[in-house]
């Protein structure tokens, strides 16, 4: 009989699902945010006489930042769960 003070933790398949969903969110949004964030900087370095406005560098962080953070959190949570289950 299982004692009531011991609650079962998350399962390894659930943790793997968290990692997969996190990667599906993190990779595309991270690539898109990175390109939109660093693209103007690269253009300013390649073409020094072009007009460069640093105002546009905040837009990818505001729009894509929460999704990158959420995907990274899911990956971190899944990896942490797997490591915790393997240590038992």
Secondary structure, DSSP 8 states (H G I E B T S, - for coil): ---TT------HHHHHHHHHHHHHHHHHHHHHHHHHHHHHHHHHHH-TTS---GGGHHHHHHHHHHHHHHHHHHHHHHHHHHHHHHH-
